């Protein structure tokens, strides 16, 4: 299996598809188009869940397939199949050929080549035996229950996948990537009389299991889930109204990802449906706010050596010192907007056409100490973690639920509150950032982003932030 990491022809050999004949088929099918490619994928995934003191679910999936895309102006023809064969490829070619409709385009330049490898090619599924995984889950459950007598329910899971992709273009360009991915997750429910608390924490990324859970690191995740659950257990009603809000570092960057990041993807801006459309070069955030999408961080969940069009990922500055300076681009939207691809063309699998998507999106650190930011707030909310949320890309309006939050009173963090929601507008909220901490953190490797029915792994992050006069929805009016 290690040949997959060094030889891009292996995927053709395993599937039985002749590379030269496949190249000829797609060369004929995409003649006259502006862009396109054959995307080949082999992948497998495994998931184990321990719940209620027993192994509750275990699954393993293996799949292979291809997607063939033809791009002519703004039109995209896409066909995919789980049968990797010359006959299936010919049928797909007949389907996508229709998108040309007499169009005679100028074939786009291929992506640049790269030898960068941001993660090992090893398969995490076989890194531990099935018995070792079950034992780990059982130990985590027992460890959690032994930490506090108020623990009532523990759910622990291990998930890993291994994906091999090869991208072949009619111009002969060939790109290849082998992508490991893993995640450890623990959820704990505590009870004290009639009160109930919940907490969850996870770890993961694109490295070896030992990097995330080795040396007892999984115990840190269990302790953190328990801490959150006990905080939730004692939380009181949340206030409501307009107030200053301090966002904690790390995972709260999910608000930035949803409320701002999607609005900076190329397709929404090309079509004019983003709240940021037409604002390139303008001040869209407070001074000091710099937002970056970086797919080149080794081992991170959202990182990729190449995107799903074969373009190397990059560190793309989106907002610099409050000014809009960039978008995240796939090849098609970049070409139509007269810009360069940024390595953000991503797809969930061979069954999906690529779209401009985020990788690891975060706000850069500022100069303030986190304690200084807290002390600056007379009365407000300290939001440490978020759950679900809703965002309207066109308007930028958002609603996010806090899973861990506290009152700030006279510059001090006081009691925990529950059921707090943050309500606002992404572009407007950026202008209300008044203090940026020096404690930038990335999330622990648990994010998945949805768009157009496709889910892809992503990373988020930020330092501690103060946002002035944000609307908080709560239960304590």
N, C-alpha and C positions, 0 to 999 in steps of 0.2 A: 504493500500500500504506500510505502514511502516514495515510490516513483512519481506519485501524483505531485509531490512537492517540487520536482526538478524537471519533469518531462511533460510538456503540454500535449504531446501526441498520445499520451497514455489514455486520455479520455476517448479518443477516437478508437484506439485499440480495444478498449473494454466494451465500447458500445457497438463495435463492428462497422462503424461508419467510416468510409474511406475519405481521408482528408482532401486529397486532390479532387475527387469527384464531387465532394460537398462544396468545395470552393468554386468549381465550375457551375454548379447549380445556382448558388447564390449570386455569382457574377452575372449570369443570364437574367435571373429574376429581378435584380436591383439595377439593371442597366437603365440609365435615364433618370434615376432617382438622385436625390441630394445626399442621402445618408442611409445607414442601416447596417445590420449585422446579424450573424448567427450566434445565438447565445446557447451554449451547451452546459448542462448542469447534472452533476451526480451528488446526491446528498443523503445523509441519514441522521436521524435524531432519536433521542431517548429521553424519557421522563419518568421519574419515580416520585411518588407522594406517600408520605407516612402521616396518618391521621387517626386520631382516637386510639392511639396505642397499637396500631397495626399498619402493615403495608396495604394501603387502600387502592392504589392504582400504579400500574407499570405499563409503559407503552414503548414500542420501538417501530420506527418507520424508515423505510428506504425507498428512494425514488430516483428516477432519471428522466430527463426530457430535454427538449430544446424549444427555443422561441426564435422565430425569424421575423425581422422587422424591416419594413421599407418606409422611407420618409421622403415625401415630395411636397415641398413648400410647407404648409401647416398640416398636411394630411399624413396620417400614419396608418399603414397596413400592418397588422400583426397576426401571426398564426403560430400556434404552439401544439406540441404533441408529447405524450408520455412514451411514445414509440420512437426510439432513436434509430432510424433506418433511412436508407436512400429513398425508398418509396414514400415514406411519410414526409421527408424533406421536399420531395418533388410536389406533393400535394400542397404543402405549405407555400411553396414558391408560386404556384398557380394562384393561390388566394391573395398573397400580398402584391403580386404583380399588377393587380387592378388599380392600385393606388396611384400609379403613374398617370393614367388617363391622358396620354399624349404629352405629358410633361417631359421635357429634356433638360434636366438639371445639370449643375456643375458639381461633381462629386466632391464632398468635403474632405479636407486633409485628415489623415488618421491621427489618433492620439499619439503623443510622444511616448517613447518607450521608457521603462523604468526597471531598475533592478532592486528597488526597495522592497523589503519584506518586513511588515510591521508586527508579525506574529508567527509562531512556529506552525509548520504544516501538520503536526501530529494530531491524530484523532483522539479527542478527549473521552469518547465513549469507551474506548478500550484501555484507558489509563488506569482505571480501577475495575476490579471484577464486580459482577452483579452482587455477590455476597458481601463484598467490602462496602458497597454503596448502601445496601440494606442495613448493615451493621452501623454505619455512620448515622443514618437516619434514626435508628433506634437509640443510639447513644445521645443524639441531640435532643430527642424527646425526653429521655430520662434525665438529662442534664437540666433541661428547662423546668421540669416538674420539681426537681430537687432544689432549685434556687429560691422558690417562694411557695408557701402552702396555698396561696390564693390562685395559683395557676389551675385553670379548669380544662383548657383544651390547647393542644399543641398540634400544629400542622407544619411539616418540614418537607421540602422538595429539592430534588436535584434534577437539572435539565441540561442537556448538552447536545450539540449538533456539530456536524462536520460537512462542509460544502466545498465541492470542487467545481470551478467555473472556467470555461474556455470561450473566448470571444474571437470569432473569425469574420473578417470583412472582405468584400470583393476585391479590394486593392491588395490583398495578401497579408494585411496586418493581423497578427495573432497575439492575444493576451491571455494570461493564465493566472489563476489565483486559487489558493487552498485556504479555507477559512474555518478555524475552530471557533466555537462559542460555548460558553458555559455559564450557569447561574445556580447559586445556592440560595434558598429562600426559607424563612421561618416566620410563622404567624402564631401569636399567643393571645389567648383570651383569659383574663383574670376576673374573679368575682369576689366581692366583699359585701356580704349581706345581699341587698337588692341592687347594688351597684355593679356594673360590668364595664371592663376596659378592654381595648384591643390594641395590639401593636404588631408591627411587621418590619422586617429588615431583610435585606438581601445583599449578596456579593456576586461579582462575576466579571467576565470580560473575555478576551481572546488570548489566553495564555494556557498554562498548565493548571490542573486542579490544585496542585500544591501551592501555587502562588496565591490562591484565594482562601483555601480552607486548611492548608497544611499547618503543622505546628500549633494546632489548637485554635486557629483563627476563626473556625466556625463557632467557637464558644463566644467570641466577641459579638458575632451576629445574634446569637441567642440572647445574650445579656442586653443588647440594644433593643431587641423586640420586646423583652420583658420590661425594660425601662419605659418604653413608650406605652405599653399596656397599663402599667401602674400610674403613669401620669394621666392617661385617659380615665382611669378609674376614679381619680380624685377631681376631675375637671368639673367646673361649674358652668353656668350659662354664659354665653358670649355677649359682649355689648353690641349695639347696633348704632350706626350713624357714621358720619365722616370723621376720620381721625388719621393721625400719622401712623404709618405701619413700618415696622422693621422686619425685613426678610432675612432669615438665617442663611448661612453659606451652604453650597452644595446642591442637594436635591430641590430646594425651592427654585432653582433655575428652570424647573419645568414650567413655571409661569412665563418666564422669558421665552422659552422654546415655543409654547403654544400661542401666547398673546402677541409675540413679535416675530419669532423665527419663521413661522409659516408665511407671514406677510412679506418676507424677504426672499422667498423662492421665486425663481425666474418666471414660471408659467403664470402665476397670479399677476405679476407686474406687466408682463407682455400683453396680457388680456385686459389690463386695467381694472382688475377686480380686487386688488390689494389696497388697503388703506395707505400704503407707501408708494403706490404707483405714481410716476411722474415727479417724484421728489428727490431724484438723484442729485447729490451735491448740496442739498438743503439741510438745515439744522432740524433734526427730528427728535432729538433727545437733549437732555441737559448736558452741559459741558462736563467732561470727565467720563462720560459713558462711552465705552468702546466694546463692541460686540463682535465676536469672532466665531466662525464655524471652522473647525479644524479636524479633518479626517486622518491626520498623519501622526497622531499620538500613539506610540507603540502599546499594543495590548489592550487598548480601550474598547469597550463594547461597540461604540459607534464608528470605530476606525476601519478603514479599508486600504489595502495597498493600491488597488485600483477600484474604480467604481464599476457599475454593471454595464458600462459602455466601453470599458478599457482605458478610461482616462485616469491617470494618477490623481489621487486625492490631494488636497492642498489646504493650507491655512488661509482662509479667506476673511479679510476684514470687511464686515458688513456696515458697521457704524463706527466711526472714528471721532472721538472727542465730541460726540453728539451729532455728527454730520453723516448723512447716508452716503456711503462710498461704494457699496457693492451688493450684488445679489448672488444667491447660490444657483448655479446653472448646470443643466444637462447640455447635451450637444445641440439638440434641436432649438431650444429656446435661446441659447446663446447665439446661434447663427442668425435667427430671425431678429434678434435685438442688436446685432452687430457687436457682440461681446465675445469673450473667450470662455470656454467651458471651465468649470472650477472643480470637476471631479465629484459632482453631486448627483449624477444620474444613477438612480437606484431602483431596484425592483425586488419584490418579495421572493419571486422564484421565476423559473423559466416560463410560467404561465402568465406572466405580467409584463407589460411594456414598461420601460424605464420612465421615471418622472424626476424632476428636481426635488431632492429631499435633503434634510439635514443629516449631519454626521454627529460630531460632538460640538454643541453650541453653548457658548458661555460668555459672560461679561468679565472683562479684565478687572484686576484688583485696583483699588484706589489707595489713598494715603491714611485713612482713618482707622484707629483701633476699634474693634467691635464694641468694647466697653464704652468708648467715647460716644459711639452712635447711640447706644442704649441710654446713656446719661443725658443725651440731648433731648429726649422725648419726655414731655410733661405727662401726657396721657395718651396711650396708644395701644397698639397690638404688636406682639412679637410672634411672627409666624415662622415656625421651624420646619414644618413638613406639610405637604399637600397630597390630596387624593385626586379625585376626579375634577374635571372642569369642562367648560364649554367656551368656544371662541368663534366669533363670526369674522371670517377673513376679510370680508369687504369693508365692514365698519371698524373692525378691531376690537369690538366689545367683548368682554370676557367675564365669566363667573367661575371662581375657583373655591373649592372646599378645603379648609385647613384640617389636617388630621392631628396636628400638634401645634398649639398656640397658647400664648400667655398674655396677661395684661401687663402693660408697662405703666407704672404709677410713680410720678416724681423721680423719673430717671432710673427706676429699679424694676427688674422683672419680678412680678408677684405671682398671683395664682393662675393655674392653668384653666383654660376655657375650652368648651366643646361647641361644635356646630357653627363655627365662625366661617363666613364666606367673604371672599374679596371680590368686589364688583368694580369694574372700570373699563377703560379703553387702553389698549396696548400702547398706541402711539402717544396718547395723553399721559399715561403713567410714566413713560420714559422722560418726559419733560419735568416730572415732579420728583425725580431722584435728586435728593439734596446732599446725601453723604454716601460714600462708597468705601467699604472696608478694605483692609489690606490682607484679608484672609481667604483668598480665592480657593474654593474647593470644587472638585468634580464629584458627581454622584458615584455611589459605590458599584455601579455597573448593572443597573436593573431596568433601564428604560426601553420601551418599545413605542414607536410612533406610528399612528395610523393616518393614511391619506388615500383617498380614492379606492378604498377597500383593500389597500395593501398595508401590511405591517412590516416594519424594518427595525432592527436594533439601533438605538441611538444613545448618546450621552448628553448630559446637561451639567451646568455648573454656574456658580457665581460667588462673589464675596458677600458679606453682610451688607445690606442696602437699607437706606432710609428713603421711603416714598411719602411725601407730604400729602395730606388731605385726600386719602383714598376712602372709598365707601366700603364699610364693613357691614355685612348682614349677619345678624345674630338673633338670639332668643331673649336677650335682656334689654328691652327697649328703654 
